[in-house]
Amino acid sequence: MEQQKKEEEVIELGTFLDDYVKHSTFYVNSLSFPEMESLSALCDTFLPSNDVVSSSAAADDSIAKFFLSSASMAGTPQRIGGLISQRLKHPKKWLIRVVLWMLSTRVGTFILCGLLSISTHFPFFLKFSQIHLHKREKILHSWSLSFFSLLRMLFKTVKLLCLLVFFSQVDEKGENLAWKAMDYPGPDPEFKKEQEAALKLVKNNEEEKEKLFGPLYKGLIDMNLPRDITANSLRLSGFPVFTYRPKINNPSLVIKCDAVVVGSGSGGGVVAGVLAKAGYKVVVIEKGNYFARSNLSLLEGPSMDQMYLSAGLMATDDMGVVVLAGSTVGGGSTINWSASIRTPQHVTDEWSNAYGLEIFDSKLYKEALDVVCEKMGVQSEINEEGFNNAILRKGCEELGYNVNTIPRNSSSDHYCGWCCLGCKDGKKKGTCETWLLDLVNSGNGLILPNCEAIKVLHKRRRRGNRRVASGVAFAFGKEVCVVQSKVTIVACGALSTPPLLKRSGLKNSNIGKHLHLHPVTMAWGYFPDDQPLAWPEKHKKSYQGGIMTAMSLVNSDKSYGAVIQTPSLHPGMFASLMPWVSCVDMKMKRGRFSRTAHIFALARDKGSGKVNSPNSISYQMEAPDEENLQKGLEKVLRILAAAGAEEIGTHHSKGRSLNVKKASYKEFDKFVKRESSRSLRDLSTQICSAHQMGSCRMGIDPRNSVVNEMGETWEVEGLFIADTSVFPTALGVNPMVTVQAIAYCTAQSVLQLLKRKKFC
């Protein structure tokens, strides 16, 4: 009865929660008045109110309204102030505040802006906010191409924050004033109807409850409930629990289990599911929250804040690479783009032969690839190809380039461009729909969302010097609890696993090193729909359809080339990545969002970086990586033109573009070669990364690796790592299948250890 009452209360709450409160997060702005004065001026330079629109635009009220709007009118500076104050953790954040303060002074403005800040009238030297808009535009554009890297960093940072926030923020109605002008509906229009229909059926139907709340709702423990309720829930689930009075350095709750898994993504989810199904008691600790289908908003801004590491604002220390990583139950598998590519043969050969890792040439690894692909329902059928992928495929076919269909962990009719914000119907088989479901259905596992691991516990063996893992201390809110376990599996991802190991006292010098990012650079093509025979068809939009279904290879090097694929870009990311050369040009190009295709080149990088801390990443792309990306970018521009683009361009700060229909072949060829040969290592072109790997790599020698072939750390017995950080090198393709296969093999090693412990 109590359980039924609790579920009915949850349903009632979900039905009547105000959308604005439910889906929006506001952070307290602690910037000073002078800082906010400068920030507002910067935002209104990127996004001012313009009364000059084209004749065609003037006929459309939504476009006219968009041109007349400004960042300040939408409250964007206040939102950015809150992000800087509370959410942004970049190590150079202090520099932003110093610059904002300097721009609020006449001397500081002159130092940063030069002669453009001088007036012919007293007092001659102006603050940034006092400079005319036309001159402020010139100043920002000069920063983007400045000889000084700090000014280029400043431009990239403010541009990213301003445009990402403006184009993804929502008002009390869940709307954005630019979306109509961009021909963007916000969340999937069908999704709200499905939610409302499901709510009506959910009360007394278990199957409908699963559809609405997601298949994991029975296995989640809310640690923020009163302590006695939480402890009772854990005991009822079969987990021994001991409670203590909260004291300094003492846990208030101790949970005992066979295995604790930190992280629930493609690595941790697999290990947890395998162990629980084998009969062992497993606790999964997850830093992020659980967003079942009923709690998804499919709104870009709130979803990134809630489901991405650092709200999607993670970047390398020099702002050279913007990094996207999942931070929610299911990890990256919840918000990724469905690509399910097996480990390439040349990679397994390299890892097996050059690195001496026999596991990758073993029968077990081949079995693991088959098992995880079957579990995820990986298949290559497509009922209908979306806008970006149709363009990629057609362009390749016109030019005679190779083009392959990408296998996906979703059904052939999965035509959803919002999956980067969570899967609305569960057709994308991430770990929440597969391995974690095994964990919950087994009755042997629990998931603790919103809990952050702060330290792996380990103790010295009675004999010998090697230490033994004994559990994990984790925090939720201001409380600290402990999970005591026989084995510990860390699967926080390549960015978060190294800091956890260092906090836990591990000394291996390789922890955090050898980080690979799969650097990505993009090009765009505009396909107008104002012609009777427009292609792609008029009803197709850039944000719709399967995110990744087509792929081409750049065969500059069999082992270290590049691949050509398509991204998922909703208004905020689209606007922040596209070049900015002036406010009018910006609004014109953002207004063409729904018919602008993006295709990218991704390099298997030889260059590497280092995870210095939870918020600090250093990375250096090597010359061969840059060359591979440049070759890929040239190919992308030619693909877009061959597919019928009217206008093409890249993301370089100069913002050059070419009207393909009006250009001669000589002009076209010159443009493509010039734009694809520009430097990618000088902060003038935005580089992105959605794959991070190698920061705790696997090897056969503790002098150059962190874990052995079984996934166990060299330093601590019973401590395993099961995420992309164990990759010996960069992979070169989307890593989901590979990390799941490695995690499956690691799970078999953990099972063997648990069996030995059972009989000891």
C-alpha positions in Angstrom: 0.0 0.0 0.0 2.8 2.4 0.9 4.6 1.7 -2.4 1.4 2.2 -4.4 0.7 5.5 -2.5 4.3 6.6 -3.2 3.9 5.9 -6.9 0.6 7.7 -7.1 2.2 10.7 -5.5 5.0 10.7 -8.0 2.5 10.5 -10.9 0.4 13.3 -9.5 3.5 15.4 -9.0 4.7 14.7 -12.5 1.3 15.7 -13.9 1.1 19.1 -12.3 4.7 20.3 -12.1 5.1 23.6 -13.8 7.2 23.1 -17.0 9.3 26.2 -16.3 10.3 25.1 -12.8 10.7 21.5 -13.9 13.0 22.1 -16.9 14.9 25.3 -16.1 17.8 25.9 -13.8 18.8 29.4 -12.6 22.1 30.1 -11.0 22.6 33.0 -8.6 24.6 35.7 -10.3 27.3 37.1 -8.1 29.1 39.3 -10.7 29.6 42.9 -9.6 27.8 45.8 -11.3 30.9 46.8 -13.4 31.4 43.2 -14.5 27.8 42.9 -15.5 27.9 46.2 -17.4 30.8 44.9 -19.5 29.1 41.4 -19.9 25.9 43.0 -21.1 27.8 45.2 -23.6 29.6 42.1 -24.9 26.4 40.1 -25.3 24.7 43.0 -27.0 27.6 43.2 -29.4 27.2 39.5 -30.4 23.4 39.8 -30.3 22.1 43.4 -30.7 18.8 44.7 -31.8 18.8 45.3 -35.5 16.1 47.2 -37.4 17.7 46.3 -40.8 16.2 43.1 -42.2 15.9 41.8 -45.8 12.6 42.4 -47.6 11.7 38.7 -47.4 12.5 38.6 -43.7 10.4 41.7 -43.1 7.3 39.8 -44.4 7.7 37.3 -41.6 6.8 38.6 -38.2 8.9 35.9 -36.4 12.0 36.9 -38.3 11.4 40.6 -37.8 11.0 40.0 -34.1 14.2 38.0 -34.0 16.1 40.8 -35.6 14.7 43.4 -33.2 15.6 41.3 -30.2 18.8 41.5 -28.3 20.7 39.5 -25.6 19.7 42.0 -22.9 16.1 41.9 -23.9 16.1 38.1 -23.4 17.9 38.3 -20.0 20.9 36.4 -21.4 23.6 38.4 -19.6 22.0 37.6 -16.2 21.9 33.9 -17.1 25.5 33.9 -18.2 26.5 35.7 -15.0 24.9 32.9 -13.0 26.7 30.3 -15.1 30.1 32.0 -14.6 29.4 32.5 -10.8 28.2 28.9 -10.0 28.4 26.5 -12.9 31.5 27.2 -15.0 34.6 25.5 -13.5 37.2 26.2 -16.2 40.6 27.0 -14.7 40.8 30.2 -16.7 37.5 31.5 -15.4 39.3 34.1 -13.4 40.5 35.6 -16.6 37.0 36.3 -17.8 36.2 38.2 -14.6 39.5 40.2 -14.9 38.7 41.1 -18.5 35.1 42.1 -17.6 36.5 44.4 -14.8 39.1 45.9 -17.2 36.4 46.6 -19.8 34.5 48.5 -17.2 37.4 51.0 -16.9 38.7 53.4 -19.6 42.3 52.3 -19.2 41.5 48.6 -19.3 39.3 49.1 -22.4 42.1 50.9 -24.2 44.6 48.1 -23.4 42.2 45.5 -24.7 40.6 47.4 -27.5 43.2 49.8 -28.8 42.4 52.9 -30.9 38.8 51.9 -31.5 38.1 52.8 -27.9 39.2 56.4 -28.3 36.6 59.2 -28.9 37.1 62.7 -30.4 35.2 64.1 -27.5 36.1 64.5 -23.8 36.9 62.3 -21.9 38.4 60.8 -25.1 38.9 57.3 -23.5 35.7 55.2 -23.3 34.6 52.2 -21.4 33.6 49.2 -23.6 29.9 49.8 -22.9 30.2 53.4 -24.2 31.7 52.5 -27.5 29.4 52.5 -30.5 28.1 49.2 -31.6 29.8 49.3 -35.0 33.2 49.8 -33.4 32.5 47.1 -30.8 31.8 44.6 -33.6 35.2 45.5 -35.2 36.9 45.0 -31.8 35.3 41.5 -31.3 36.3 40.5 -34.8 39.8 41.7 -34.2 40.0 39.6 -31.1 39.0 36.4 -33.0 42.0 36.8 -35.3 44.4 38.4 -32.8 48.1 37.7 -32.6 47.6 37.3 -28.9 46.2 33.8 -28.0 44.6 35.2 -24.8 42.3 37.5 -26.9 41.4 34.6 -29.2 40.6 32.6 -26.1 38.5 35.4 -24.7 36.5 35.8 -28.0 35.8 32.1 -28.2 34.7 31.9 -24.6 32.3 34.8 -24.6 30.9 33.8 -28.1 30.3 30.3 -26.9 28.6 31.4 -23.7 26.5 34.1 -25.2 25.2 32.3 -28.3 24.7 28.9 -26.6 22.7 30.5 -23.8 20.7 32.9 -25.9 19.6 30.3 -28.5 18.9 27.5 -25.9 17.2 29.4 -23.0 13.5 29.1 -22.5 10.9 31.4 -21.0 8.0 30.5 -18.7 6.2 29.0 -21.6 9.1 26.8 -22.6 9.8 28.9 -25.7 12.7 30.8 -27.2 12.1 34.1 -29.1 14.5 33.0 -31.9 13.1 29.5 -32.6 10.2 30.5 -34.9 12.6 32.5 -37.0 14.9 29.4 -37.2 12.0 27.1 -38.1 12.6 25.1 -35.0 9.8 23.7 -32.8 11.7 23.2 -29.6 11.1 19.7 -28.2 9.9 17.0 -30.5 6.2 18.1 -31.2 5.0 14.5 -30.8 6.7 14.0 -27.5 4.3 16.1 -25.3 1.3 14.3 -26.8 2.9 11.0 -25.9 3.6 12.1 -22.4 0.1 13.3 -21.8 -1.4 10.1 -23.2 0.9 7.9 -21.1 0.0 9.8 -17.9 -3.6 8.8 -18.3 -2.8 5.1 -18.6 -0.1 4.8 -16.0 -2.0 4.5 -12.6 -2.8 0.8 -12.6 -0.8 -0.6 -15.5 2.8 -1.8 -14.8 3.7 -1.9 -18.5 2.6 1.7 -19.0 4.5 2.7 -15.8 7.6 1.3 -17.3 7.0 3.2 -20.5 6.5 6.5 -18.6 9.1 6.2 -15.8 11.6 4.1 -17.7 12.5 0.5 -17.0 14.8 1.3 -14.0 12.3 3.0 -11.7 12.1 0.0 -9.4 15.9 -0.1 -8.9 16.6 3.5 -7.9 17.3 4.7 -4.4 16.9 8.4 -3.5 19.6 9.1 -1.0 18.0 12.5 -0.2 15.0 10.9 1.5 15.1 10.8 5.4 17.8 8.5 6.6 15.6 5.8 8.1 13.5 5.6 4.9 16.6 5.2 2.8 18.1 2.6 5.1 14.8 0.6 5.1 14.6 0.7 1.3 18.2 -0.7 1.1 17.5 -3.5 3.6 14.3 -4.4 1.8 16.3 -4.8 -1.4 18.6 -7.3 0.4 21.6 -5.0 1.1 23.0 -5.0 4.7 23.0 -1.4 6.0 24.5 0.1 9.1 23.6 3.6 10.3 25.7 6.0 12.3 25.2 9.3 13.8 26.8 11.8 11.5 30.2 12.9 12.7 33.2 14.5 11.1 35.1 12.0 9.0 32.4 9.3 9.8 29.9 8.1 7.3 26.2 8.3 8.3 25.4 5.2 6.4 27.4 2.1 5.4 26.1 -0.3 2.7 27.6 -3.7 2.2 27.7 -5.5 -1.1 29.8 -7.8 -3.3 30.7 -5.2 -5.9 30.4 -1.4 -6.2 30.5 0.2 -9.6 31.2 3.9 -10.0 29.5 5.1 -13.1 26.6 3.7 -15.1 27.6 4.3 -18.7 28.7 2.0 -21.4 31.5 0.6 -19.2 30.0 0.6 -15.7 26.5 -0.4 -16.9 27.9 -3.6 -18.6 29.9 -4.7 -15.6 27.0 -4.0 -13.2 24.6 -6.0 -15.4 26.9 -9.0 -15.8 27.7 -9.3 -12.1 24.1 -8.8 -10.9 22.8 -11.4 -13.3 25.5 -13.8 -12.1 23.9 -13.5 -8.6 26.2 -11.0 -6.9 24.9 -8.0 -5.0 25.9 -4.8 -6.9 25.6 -1.1 -6.0 26.0 1.5 -8.8 27.0 5.0 -7.8 26.1 7.6 -10.4 27.1 11.3 -10.2 24.2 12.3 -12.6 20.5 12.1 -12.2 18.1 9.6 -13.7 15.9 11.0 -16.4 13.1 8.6 -17.3 11.0 9.3 -20.4 8.5 11.2 -18.3 11.2 13.5 -17.0 12.8 14.3 -20.3 12.3 17.9 -21.5 14.0 17.5 -24.9 15.0 21.2 -24.4 18.6 21.8 -25.4 19.5 24.2 -22.6 18.0 22.4 -19.6 19.0 19.0 -21.0 22.7 19.9 -21.4 22.7 21.4 -17.9 21.2 18.2 -16.4 22.7 15.4 -18.5 26.1 16.6 -19.6 29.4 16.9 -17.7 29.8 20.5 -16.6 26.6 21.4 -18.5 28.3 20.9 -21.8 30.7 23.7 -21.0 33.8 21.5 -20.6 36.8 22.6 -22.6 40.6 22.3 -22.7 42.6 24.8 -20.7 43.4 26.9 -23.8 39.8 26.6 -25.1 41.2 24.8 -28.2 38.7 21.9 -27.9 35.1 22.0 -26.6 34.4 18.6 -24.9 31.0 16.9 -24.6 30.5 14.0 -22.2 27.5 12.4 -20.6 26.8 12.8 -16.9 23.5 11.0 -16.2 22.3 7.5 -15.5 23.4 5.6 -18.6 26.3 8.0 -19.1 27.2 8.7 -22.8 24.9 5.9 -24.0 21.9 8.0 -22.9 22.8 11.1 -24.9 25.0 9.7 -27.7 24.2 9.5 -31.4 23.5 5.7 -31.8 26.6 4.8 -33.8 27.5 1.2 -33.0 30.7 0.4 -34.8 32.8 -2.7 -33.9 36.5 -2.2 -33.1 38.3 -1.9 -36.4 40.5 -4.9 -37.2 43.6 -2.8 -37.7 43.1 -1.4 -34.2 42.7 -4.8 -32.5 45.8 -5.9 -34.5 47.8 -2.9 -33.2 46.7 -3.3 -29.6 47.4 -7.0 -29.7 50.8 -6.9 -31.6 52.3 -3.5 -30.9 51.1 -3.3 -27.3 51.3 -7.0 -26.4 47.7 -7.1 -25.3 46.6 -10.6 -26.2 43.1 -10.1 -25.0 42.2 -8.2 -28.2 43.1 -11.2 -30.3 41.3 -13.6 -28.0 38.1 -15.7 -28.5 36.7 -13.9 -25.4 37.0 -10.4 -27.1 35.3 -11.6 -30.3 32.6 -13.2 -28.2 32.2 -9.9 -26.3 31.7 -7.9 -29.5 28.9 -10.3 -30.5 27.3 -10.3 -27.1 27.2 -6.5 -26.7 25.9 -5.9 -30.2 23.2 -8.5 -29.7 22.2 -6.9 -26.4 21.9 -3.5 -28.0 20.1 -4.8 -31.0 22.7 -3.3 -33.4 21.5 -3.3 -37.0 22.0 -1.4 -40.2 18.5 -0.9 -41.7 17.2 2.6 -42.2 13.6 3.3 -43.1 14.2 6.9 -43.9 17.4 8.9 -43.9 17.5 12.3 -42.3 18.6 15.7 -43.7 22.3 15.7 -42.9 23.0 12.0 -43.7 21.0 12.1 -47.0 23.3 15.0 -48.1 26.5 13.1 -47.0 25.4 10.0 -48.8 24.4 11.8 -52.0 27.5 13.9 -52.1 29.7 10.8 -51.7 27.8 9.0 -54.5 28.1 11.9 -56.9 31.9 12.1 -56.3 32.5 8.4 -56.2 33.7 8.5 -52.6 33.2 5.5 -50.4 30.1 5.7 -48.2 28.9 3.1 -45.7 25.8 2.7 -43.5 26.5 3.1 -39.8 25.1 0.3 -37.6 22.9 1.7 -34.8 21.7 0.4 -31.5 18.1 1.4 -32.5 15.4 0.2 -34.7 15.2 0.9 -38.5 12.2 3.3 -37.9 14.1 5.4 -35.2 13.8 8.8 -36.9 14.7 11.0 -33.9 17.0 14.0 -34.0 16.6 14.7 -30.3 18.4 11.6 -29.0 21.3 13.8 -27.9 18.9 15.0 -25.2 17.7 11.6 -24.1 15.7 9.0 -26.0 11.9 9.7 -25.7 10.7 6.1 -26.5 13.6 3.8 -25.4 14.2 2.6 -29.0 17.8 3.6 -28.6 19.3 0.8 -26.5 21.7 2.5 -24.2 22.6 0.9 -20.8 19.4 2.1 -19.2 17.5 -0.2 -21.7 19.9 -3.1 -21.5 22.6 -3.9 -19.0 21.2 -1.7 -16.2 17.8 -3.3 -16.8 19.4 -6.7 -16.2 20.8 -5.3 -13.0 17.3 -4.2 -11.8 15.4 -7.2 -13.0 17.9 -9.6 -11.3 16.9 -8.3 -7.9 20.5 -8.1 -7.0 21.3 -4.5 -7.9 20.6 -0.9 -6.9 21.4 2.5 -8.5 22.2 5.5 -6.4 21.8 8.6 -8.7 23.0 12.1 -7.7 25.8 10.6 -5.7 29.5 11.5 -6.3 32.3 9.1 -5.5 34.9 11.0 -3.5 37.4 8.3 -2.7 38.1 4.6 -3.5 38.8 2.9 -0.2 41.7 0.4 0.1 43.7 -1.3 2.8 47.1 -3.0 3.1 47.1 -6.8 2.9 48.3 -8.7 5.9 51.1 -10.1 3.8 52.9 -8.2 1.1 52.9 -4.5 0.1 50.0 -4.5 -2.4 46.8 -2.9 -1.2 43.3 -4.3 -1.6 40.2 -2.3 -2.6 37.5 -2.3 0.1 34.8 0.0 -1.2 33.9 3.6 -2.0 33.1 6.7 0.0 30.5 8.9 -1.8 28.8 12.2 -1.2 25.2 13.4 -1.8 24.4 16.9 -0.7 26.5 17.5 2.4 26.5 13.9 3.7 29.1 11.2 3.2 28.3 7.5 3.0 30.3 4.4 2.4 29.8 1.3 0.3 31.9 -1.7 1.6 32.6 -4.2 -1.1 34.7 -7.2 -2.1 35.6 -5.6 -5.5 35.4 -2.0 -6.8 34.9 -1.0 -10.4 35.6 2.5 -11.5 33.9 3.6 -14.7 33.5 7.4 -14.5 34.8 8.1 -18.0 38.2 9.2 -19.3 37.8 12.7 -17.8 36.6 11.7 -14.3 38.3 8.4 -13.5 41.8 9.9 -13.2 40.9 12.5 -10.6 39.1 9.9 -8.5 42.1 7.6 -8.6 44.4 10.4 -7.6 42.1 11.5 -4.7 42.2 7.9 -3.6 45.9 7.9 -3.2 47.0 6.0 -6.3 50.5 7.1 -7.4 50.9 5.5 -10.8 52.5 8.3 -13.0 50.4 7.3 -16.0 47.1 8.2 -14.4 45.6 11.1 -16.4 48.2 11.0 -19.2 47.8 9.8 -22.8 44.4 11.4 -23.2 43.0 11.2 -26.7 40.0 13.3 -27.8 39.1 12.4 -31.4 39.3 16.0 -32.5 36.5 17.1 -34.9 36.2 20.0 -37.3 33.1 20.8 -39.4 31.9 22.4 -42.5 28.4 23.6 -43.4 26.2 23.8 -46.5 22.9 25.8 -47.0 20.1 24.0 -48.9 17.3 26.5 -49.5 13.7 25.2 -49.7 12.3 28.0 -51.8 12.4 26.1 -55.0 9.5 23.8 -56.2 11.9 20.8 -56.5 14.0 21.6 -53.5 16.3 18.8 -52.2 16.4 17.5 -49.6 12.6 17.6 -49.6 11.0 20.7 -48.0 9.7 18.8 -45.0 13.1 17.7 -44.0 15.0 19.7 -41.4 18.6 19.7 -40.2 17.6 18.7 -36.7 15.4 15.7 -37.6 16.1 12.1 -38.4 18.6 9.5 -37.3 21.7 11.5 -36.2 24.3 9.1 -37.7 23.4 6.7 -40.5 26.1 7.4 -43.1 29.9 7.5 -43.0 32.9 8.0 -45.4 36.6 7.3 -44.8 39.6 9.5 -45.5 42.2 7.0 -46.5 45.2 9.1 -46.0 46.5 6.4 -43.6 44.9 3.1 -42.9 45.6 3.3 -39.2 45.5 7.0 -38.6 43.2 8.7 -41.1 39.9 10.4 -40.5 36.2 9.5 -40.9 33.4 11.7 -42.2 30.2 11.7 -40.3 27.3 14.0 -39.3 26.5 15.7 -36.0 23.4 16.6 -34.0 23.2 20.4 -33.7 20.2 22.1 -32.1 20.0 25.9 -32.1 22.3 26.6 -29.2 25.2 24.5 -30.4 24.6 25.4 -34.0 24.7 29.2 -33.2 27.8 28.9 -30.9 29.8 26.9 -33.5 29.0 28.9 -36.7 31.4 31.8 -37.4 30.6 35.3 -36.1 31.8 38.2 -38.2 29.0 40.7 -37.6 25.6 40.8 -35.9 23.6 41.0 -39.1 25.5 38.2 -40.8 25.0 36.1 -37.6 21.3 36.6 -37.5 20.9 35.9 -41.2 22.9 32.6 -41.0 21.2 31.5 -37.8 17.8 32.1 -39.5 18.8 29.5 -42.1 19.3 26.9 -39.3 16.7 24.3 -40.4 18.1 24.0 -43.9 21.9 24.2 -43.1 23.6 20.8 -43.1 26.7 20.1 -41.1 29.2 17.3 -41.8 32.4 16.8 -39.9 35.8 15.1 -40.1 37.0 13.1 -37.1 40.7 12.2 -36.6 42.1 9.2 -34.9 44.6 11.4 -33.0 48.3 10.7 -32.4 48.4 13.8 -30.3 47.5 13.5 -26.7 46.8 15.4 -23.5 46.4 15.1 -19.8 43.6 15.2 -17.2 45.1 17.6 -14.6 42.0 17.8 -12.4 38.3 17.4 -12.6 38.0 20.7 -14.5 41.4 21.0 -16.2 42.4 19.3 -19.4 45.5 20.0 -21.4 45.7 18.8 -25.0 48.0 19.2 -28.0 47.1 18.1 -31.5 50.0 16.9 -33.5 50.8 17.9 -37.1 49.7 14.6 -38.7 46.3 14.9 -36.9 45.9 18.4 -38.3 46.8 17.2 -41.8 44.2 14.4 -41.6 41.5 16.8 -40.5 42.4 19.2 -43.3 42.1 16.4 -45.8 38.8 15.5 -44.3 37.6 19.1 -44.4 38.4 19.4 -48.1 36.4 16.2 -48.7 33.5 17.5 -46.7 33.3 20.8 -48.6 33.3 18.9 -51.9 30.6 16.5 -50.6 28.3 19.4 -49.6 28.7 21.1 -53.0 28.2 17.9 -54.9 25.0 17.2 -53.0 23.6 20.6 -54.2 24.4 23.1 -51.5 23.9 26.7 -52.6 26.4 28.1 -50.1 29.3 26.4 -48.2 31.7 27.4 -45.5 33.7 26.3 -42.5 33.9 27.3 -38.8 37.0 29.4 -39.2 36.8 32.8 -37.5 37.1 34.7 -40.8 33.7 33.4 -41.7 34.4 33.0 -45.4 31.7 31.3 -47.5 31.1 30.7 -51.2 27.9 30.7 -53.3 28.5 27.5 -55.2 25.8 28.2 -57.8 27.4 31.4 -58.9 31.1 30.4 -58.7 33.2 29.0 -61.5 34.9 25.6 -60.9 38.2 27.5 -60.6 36.8 29.7 -57.9 35.2 26.8 -56.2 38.4 24.7 -56.2 40.5 27.7 -55.0 38.0 28.3 -52.1 38.0 24.6 -51.0 41.8 24.3 -51.0 42.2 27.6 -49.2 39.6 27.1 -46.5 40.6 23.4 -45.8 44.3 24.3 -45.5 43.9 26.9 -42.7 45.5 26.1 -39.4 43.5 24.1 -36.9 45.8 24.6 -34.0 45.7 28.3 -33.5 42.3 28.8 -31.9 40.9 30.3 -35.1 38.6 27.3 -35.9 36.4 25.6 -33.3 37.5 22.0 -32.6 35.1 19.7 -30.8 35.3 16.3 -29.1 32.6 13.8 -28.1 35.0 10.9 -27.5 37.6 10.9 -24.7 39.9 7.9 -24.1 43.2 6.6 -22.9 43.8 8.5 -19.7 44.2 5.3 -17.6 45.4 3.0 -20.4 45.7 -0.8 -20.4 49.2 -2.3 -20.8 51.5 -5.1 -19.9 53.9 -3.0 -17.9 53.0 -0.7 -14.9 55.7 1.7 -16.0 53.6 2.8 -19.0 50.1 1.8 -18.1 47.5 1.9 -15.3 45.7 -1.4 -15.6 46.6 -4.9 -16.8 44.7 -7.0 -19.5 42.1 -7.9 -16.9 41.3 -4.3 -16.3 42.7 -4.5 -12.7 44.9 -1.6 -11.5 48.6 -2.4 -11.0 48.6 -0.7 -7.6 45.4 -2.0 -5.8 44.1 -5.5 -5.9 40.4 -5.8 -6.6 40.2 -2.3 -8.1 39.1 -2.5 -11.8 38.6 0.2 -14.4 36.0 -0.3 -17.1 35.6 2.8 -19.3 37.2 4.4 -22.3 40.2 5.5 -20.2 41.7 2.0 -20.6 42.0 2.3 -24.4 45.7 1.9 -25.3 45.4 4.5 -28.1 42.8 6.5 -29.8 40.2 4.2 -31.4 39.3 6.2 -34.6 35.6 5.4 -34.6 32.7 5.8 -32.2 33.7 3.9 -29.0 30.4 2.6 -27.6 30.8 -1.0 -28.9 34.5 -1.2 -28.0 34.1 0.1 -24.4 31.2 -2.3 -23.8 33.2 -5.2 -25.2 36.2 -4.4 -23.0 33.9 -4.0 -20.0 32.3 -7.4 -20.7 35.8 -9.0 -20.7 36.7 -7.1 -17.5 33.4 -8.3 -15.9 34.6 -11.9 -16.6 37.8 -11.2 -14.7 35.8 -9.7 -11.8 33.6 -12.8 -11.7 36.6 -15.0 -11.4 38.0 -12.9 -8.5 34.6 -12.9 -6.7 34.5 -16.7 -7.0 37.9 -17.0 -5.5 37.0 -14.7 -2.6 33.8 -16.8 -2.0 35.9 -19.9 -1.4 38.7 -18.2 0.6 
